[in-house]
């Protein structure tokens, strides 16, 4: 974005230099300081057109601080309506995984304030979930899960969520199971892992009043095992998600789309199983402050309409709390600034709809909406047609004064 702004400024300077024989003036209402023109990052100015991404949010913190920061992020985004809250249960003990008393209270209160909000909760499938447990031990733990030994823990969690009046929480269970980071990984025994997932979902669904949606969310790419080997079945999955960070180093976005088990295969797999998609985790990573990744990822979500997406907003991934990525931050903010609805709709069609088989009617014909008023240039001034990108960054159209000769003296 900064490079583009620099090139636009250079172009404008060249036009002014060539105008030594005449003077240039901005048409009224088109100057950058006037209402209706937004420069990314410039206070509360109205935004440019933004993608119609699905309900979006960010991971801001697991506890009460994460809830508090939602309003602050909304303010930074020009009053955008963030409808998705995202948090994680700790994975140190089974007591944590059961949703210990008090941990989810603030998130539950935030969710209950509005019916159109979504709470996303990542739930570990093993205690000591980030303790680098060796594969042999993980294999034994998965066998216990497949035998139903942990069902009661998940039932207690479900009862806790129903008691908190958040029975429609999205449960991201055993995320990134195709990798090596977590004890709840799938690789040591995929068959046992899938049976364990089925047991956990069945236990949670057995609680009266529950309306949970279960999100199967591997990391992008093959990782330790193909994530398709871990898919537990359509009957126990409601959403097929993907965690997709900008990695590995040097890999551009097109490769992230086309690689085996990448973004395209994720979308195709979900469509084949008639499931919606999500992006519970995404953001910058191995390629640093990469505005092109940010632009392309937002465009990808605009095209494929996930149920929700939540950027991971701490360093090195984020754009608001993390100050290491100013270029990508500019892209994110400019595209989501002021967003109020998942899919903005025009107030009226440009022309009235024509029925396929018109029938006589005594009702008056609908009238098209009046086009927006065009700013009137000053007298003796002829607007110049420039590239729309140039006009955006210089704040509007330039116009050529036709009385330059009479003003020379």
C-alpha positions as a printed Julia matrix, in Angstrom:
409×3 Matrix{Float64}:
   0.0     0.0     0.0
   2.8     2.5     0.75
   4.49    1.76   -2.56
   1.25    2.39   -4.42
   0.73    5.67   -2.58
   4.27    6.74   -3.49
   3.76    5.99   -7.19
   0.49    7.94   -7.18
   2.22   10.95   -5.65
   4.96   10.78   -8.3
   2.34   10.75  -11.05
   0.6    13.79   -9.58
   3.87   15.71   -9.39
   4.55   15.0   -13.06
   1.13   16.33  -14.06
   1.7    19.54  -12.1
   5.16   20.03  -13.63
   3.73   19.63  -17.11
   1.12   22.22  -16.17
   3.56   25.15  -16.23
   1.46   26.5   -19.11
  -1.78   26.24  -17.11
  -3.1    25.96  -13.54
  -4.88   22.97  -12.0
  -7.73   23.03   -9.53
  -9.63   20.32   -7.68
 -13.31   20.1    -8.51
 -15.55   21.03   -5.52
 -16.35   18.12   -3.23
 -13.49   16.01   -4.56
 -10.63   17.16   -2.32
  -9.12   14.58    0.05
 -10.21   16.6     3.09
 -13.85   16.56    2.07
 -16.4    14.01    3.35
 -16.78   10.89    1.27
 -13.1    10.28    0.58
 -11.29    7.73    2.78
  -7.58    7.34    3.17
  -6.77    4.07    4.96
  -5.91    4.67    8.59
  -7.32    8.21    8.61
  -9.54    8.42   11.66
 -13.26    8.0    11.17
 -13.43    8.86    7.48
 -15.89    6.68    5.52
 -14.31    3.52    4.08
 -13.73    2.48    0.48
 -15.54   -0.57   -0.84
 -14.57   -3.64    1.15
 -15.0    -7.36    0.58
 -18.19   -9.01    1.77
 -16.33  -11.43    4.01
 -18.41  -13.56    6.33
 -18.73  -12.77   10.02
 -15.26  -11.9    11.2
 -13.38  -11.47   14.43
  -9.96  -11.92   15.97
  -8.28  -13.88   18.71
  -7.33  -11.12   21.17
  -6.81  -13.04   24.44
  -8.31  -16.14   26.03
  -9.7   -14.45   29.13
 -11.68  -11.37   30.06
  -9.11   -9.13   28.38
 -10.02  -10.69   25.04
 -13.64   -9.65   25.53
 -12.65   -6.09   26.45
 -10.43   -5.73   23.41
 -13.25   -6.5    20.97
 -14.73   -3.01   21.46
 -11.27   -1.45   21.06
 -10.69   -3.32   17.81
 -14.11   -2.22   16.56
 -13.14    1.4    17.23
  -9.85    0.98   15.36
 -11.86   -0.42   12.45
 -14.1     2.64   12.29
 -17.04    1.18   14.16
 -17.03   -2.16   12.33
 -19.4    -4.7    13.82
 -17.37   -7.65   15.12
 -19.79  -10.51   15.63
 -17.36  -13.37   16.29
 -15.57  -13.9    19.59
 -12.83  -16.51   19.75
 -11.2   -18.09   22.77
  -9.39  -21.27   23.8
  -9.74  -23.57   26.75
  -6.41  -24.23   28.45
  -5.05  -27.72   27.96
  -3.0   -28.26   31.08
  -5.54  -30.5    32.83
  -8.9   -32.2    32.33
 -10.3   -29.67   34.79
  -9.41  -26.97   32.24
 -11.01  -28.9    29.39
 -14.24  -29.23   31.37
 -14.48  -25.42   31.31
 -13.54  -24.61   34.89
 -15.89  -22.33   36.81
 -15.52  -18.66   35.96
 -13.24  -19.05   32.94
 -15.96  -18.58   30.31
 -18.25  -16.19   32.19
 -17.18  -13.01   30.39
 -17.34  -14.66   27.0
 -20.78  -16.04   27.76
 -22.01  -12.59   28.8
 -20.66  -11.06   25.55
 -22.36  -13.76   23.48
 -25.72  -13.37   25.24
 -25.85   -9.61   24.65
 -26.83  -10.11   21.0
 -28.5   -12.95   19.15
 -26.4   -12.43   15.99
 -23.07  -13.08   17.69
 -21.02  -16.26   17.44
 -18.71  -17.67   20.1
 -15.93  -19.92   18.83
 -14.27  -22.13   21.44
 -11.17  -24.22   20.77
 -11.31  -27.36   22.91
  -8.24  -29.58   23.43
  -8.71  -33.33   23.25
  -5.9   -34.13   25.68
  -4.53  -32.78   28.94
  -0.87  -31.67   28.86
  -1.71  -30.65   25.32
   1.48  -28.67   24.57
   4.03  -30.72   26.5
   5.74  -32.49   23.57
   4.44  -35.93   24.51
   6.14  -38.62   22.36
   4.19  -40.53   19.72
   4.19  -43.79   21.66
   2.49  -42.17   24.63
   0.05  -40.28   22.36
  -0.91  -43.57   20.75
  -1.92  -44.97   24.15
  -3.88  -41.82   25.0
  -5.78  -42.07   21.72
  -6.66  -45.67   22.52
  -8.18  -44.53   25.8
 -10.19  -41.9    23.94
 -11.39  -44.44   21.42
 -12.54  -46.64   24.29
 -14.67  -43.8    25.7
 -12.54  -43.19   28.78
 -12.69  -39.39   28.39
 -16.36  -39.02   27.46
 -17.37  -37.69   30.85
 -15.01  -34.71   30.57
 -16.67  -33.58   27.35
 -20.13  -34.1    28.77
 -19.22  -31.85   31.71
 -18.03  -29.18   29.31
 -21.29  -29.36   27.37
 -23.29  -29.05   30.59
 -21.21  -26.01   31.54
 -21.89  -24.29   28.22
 -25.62  -25.0    28.39
 -25.7   -23.73   31.97
 -24.03  -20.5    30.79
 -26.76  -20.16   28.15
 -24.37  -20.44   25.24
 -25.54  -23.8    23.84
 -24.87  -22.81   20.21
 -21.11  -22.34   20.65
 -18.91  -23.42   17.74
 -16.56  -26.09   19.1
 -13.18  -26.3    17.33
 -12.26  -29.71   18.68
  -8.7   -31.04   18.48
  -7.52  -28.38   16.02
  -4.45  -28.8    13.81
  -4.56  -32.53   14.42
  -2.52  -33.18   11.27
   0.58  -31.53   12.76
   3.0   -32.32   15.57
   2.46  -29.4    17.98
  -0.28  -30.82   20.18
  -0.76  -33.96   22.24
  -4.2   -34.31   20.63
  -2.59  -34.95   17.22
  -3.92  -37.57   14.86
  -0.74  -38.95   13.27
   0.22  -41.69   15.77
  -3.1   -43.5    15.2
  -5.63  -41.9    12.81
  -8.23  -44.64   13.26
  -8.24  -44.28   17.05
  -8.27  -40.48   16.71
 -11.4   -40.55   14.55
 -13.18  -42.88   16.96
 -12.17  -40.63   19.84
 -13.58  -37.55   18.05
 -16.87  -39.38   17.49
 -17.06  -40.29   21.17
 -16.4   -36.69   22.3
 -19.02  -35.25   19.94
 -21.57  -37.88   20.91
 -21.0   -37.14   24.61
 -21.5   -33.39   24.12
 -24.58  -33.87   21.95
 -26.15  -36.03   24.63
 -26.65  -33.01   26.91
 -30.22  -31.61   26.74
 -30.48  -28.13   25.25
 -27.23  -28.23   23.3
 -27.02  -26.79   19.78
 -23.28  -27.05   19.25
 -21.6   -26.94   15.87
 -18.39  -28.95   15.62
 -15.58  -27.52   13.48
 -12.93  -29.88   12.09
  -9.96  -27.54   11.55
  -6.6   -28.91   10.34
  -3.64  -26.73    9.44
  -3.13  -25.96    5.75
  -0.97  -28.39    3.78
   0.06  -31.95    4.43
   2.01  -31.32    7.65
   2.79  -34.61    9.5
  -0.1   -36.51    7.91
  -2.73  -35.64    5.29
  -5.6   -34.04    7.16
  -8.07  -36.01    5.07
  -6.81  -39.14    6.88
  -8.13  -37.67   10.13
 -11.62  -36.68    8.96
 -14.04  -38.42   11.36
 -17.18  -38.39    9.22
 -20.02  -36.15    8.12
 -22.28  -37.25   10.96
 -20.01  -35.72   13.6
 -18.75  -32.64   11.72
 -20.76  -29.48   11.06
 -18.07  -27.16    9.68
 -14.79  -27.91    7.91
 -12.3   -25.26    8.88
  -8.64  -24.59    8.16
  -5.88  -22.75   10.01
  -3.89  -20.97    7.31
  -0.89  -18.78    8.13
   1.47  -17.14    5.64
   4.11  -19.86    5.57
   6.5   -21.51    4.72
   9.12  -18.88    3.84
   9.07  -17.9     0.18
   5.73  -19.54   -0.61
   3.4   -17.13   -2.39
  -0.37  -17.16   -2.06
  -0.95  -19.02   -5.33
   1.07  -21.94   -3.97
  -0.9   -21.84   -0.72
  -4.02  -22.27   -2.84
  -2.71  -25.01   -5.12
  -0.48  -27.08   -2.83
  -1.67  -30.57   -1.81
  -4.14  -30.23    1.06
  -4.09  -26.45    0.57
  -6.79  -23.82    0.34
  -8.36  -25.11   -2.87
  -8.48  -28.7    -1.72
 -10.05  -27.53    1.54
 -12.85  -25.75   -0.31
 -13.37  -28.67   -2.68
 -13.4   -31.23    0.15
 -15.98  -29.25    2.09
 -18.18  -28.88   -0.98
 -17.97  -32.63   -1.65
 -19.13  -33.27    1.92
 -21.78  -30.51    1.76
 -20.26  -28.63    4.69
 -19.61  -24.9     5.16
 -16.04  -23.73    5.71
 -14.29  -21.55    8.29
 -10.89  -20.06    9.04
 -10.5   -20.19   12.84
  -6.84  -19.13   12.67
  -5.04  -17.17    9.99
  -2.5   -14.39    9.73
   1.04  -13.4     8.87
   4.01  -15.57    9.78
   7.15  -16.74    8.03
   7.05  -14.14    5.24
   6.94  -11.13    7.54
   4.88   -8.0     6.89
   3.24   -9.21    3.69
   0.44   -6.96    2.43
  -0.08   -9.12   -0.64
  -0.91  -12.14    1.52
  -3.33  -10.01    3.53
  -5.03   -8.71    0.41
  -5.24  -12.13   -1.23
  -6.47  -13.92    1.9
  -9.28  -11.4     2.4
 -10.19  -11.72   -1.28
 -10.17  -15.53   -0.96
 -12.62  -15.34    1.93
 -14.72  -12.84    0.02
 -15.01  -15.37   -2.81
 -15.64  -18.48   -0.7
 -17.78  -17.05    2.13
 -16.74  -18.95    5.27
 -19.14  -19.19    8.19
 -16.62  -17.1    10.12
 -12.96  -16.11   10.15
 -10.81  -14.97   13.07
  -7.33  -13.57   12.53
  -4.75  -14.38   15.21
  -3.88  -10.91   16.45
  -0.62  -11.27   18.32
   2.92  -11.11   16.94
   4.05  -12.29   14.51
   0.6   -12.95   13.04
  -1.49   -9.89   13.83
  -2.38   -6.44   12.53
  -3.73   -4.49   15.5
  -2.04   -5.54   18.74
   1.1    -6.44   16.81
   2.92   -3.36   15.48
   5.45   -5.35   13.44
   3.27   -5.49   10.32
   2.32   -1.92    9.32
   1.83   -2.66    5.61
  -0.45   -5.64    6.11
  -2.21   -3.77    8.9
  -3.0    -0.95    6.48
  -4.57   -3.43    4.05
  -6.64   -5.16    6.72
  -7.89   -1.91    8.21
  -8.71   -0.25    4.91
 -10.7    -3.25    3.64
 -12.7    -3.85    6.83
 -13.05   -0.25    8.03
 -16.63    0.46    9.06
 -18.0    -2.94    8.0
 -21.46   -3.46    9.45
 -22.95   -6.42    7.58
 -21.53   -9.69    6.24
 -22.72   -8.83    2.73
 -23.43   -5.13    2.11
 -26.53   -4.64   -0.03
 -27.41   -1.59   -2.16
 -30.37    0.44   -0.93
 -32.06    0.21   -4.33
 -31.29   -1.3    -7.74
 -29.83    1.02  -10.33
 -32.72    0.15  -12.65
 -36.12   -1.37  -11.86
 -36.36   -5.15  -12.22
 -38.09   -6.45  -15.36
 -40.38   -9.47  -14.75
 -40.03  -12.5   -17.03
 -43.77  -12.56  -17.83
 -45.17   -9.06  -17.25
 -48.85   -8.73  -16.42
 -51.03   -5.61  -16.68
 -51.2    -3.66  -13.47
 -52.76   -0.42  -12.35
 -49.97    0.16   -9.85
 -47.43    2.83  -10.83
 -44.2     1.57  -12.34
 -41.23    1.48   -9.99
 -38.8     4.3   -10.51
 -35.02    3.81  -10.52
 -33.04    5.34   -7.71
 -31.66    8.76   -8.51
 -27.93    8.66   -9.24
 -25.67   10.47   -6.81
 -25.14   14.11   -7.55
 -22.02   14.85   -9.59
 -19.84   17.62   -8.16
 -20.04   20.77  -10.26
 -16.62   22.02  -11.42
 -15.85   25.75  -11.12
 -16.39   28.04  -14.07
 -13.96   27.64  -16.97
 -12.76   24.35  -15.56
 -12.71   21.06  -17.47
 -12.28   17.81  -15.41
  -9.46   15.49  -16.49
 -10.08   11.75  -16.69
  -7.3    10.01  -14.77
  -6.82    6.42  -13.74
  -9.35    5.62  -10.91
  -6.5     4.45   -8.63
  -4.69    7.79   -9.11
  -7.91    9.73   -8.44
  -8.51    7.7    -5.27
  -5.11    8.46   -3.76
  -4.99   12.19   -4.75
  -8.49   12.68   -3.34
 -10.62   13.13   -6.47
 -10.59   14.45  -10.03
  -8.31   17.19  -11.29
  -9.71   19.88  -13.55
  -8.03   22.19  -16.04
  -8.76   25.91  -15.81
  -9.49   27.31  -19.27
  -8.81   30.94  -18.28
  -5.1    30.36  -17.5
  -3.97   32.72  -20.28
  -6.03   35.69  -18.99
  -4.54   35.2   -15.5
  -0.91   35.16  -16.61
  -0.54   38.9   -16.06
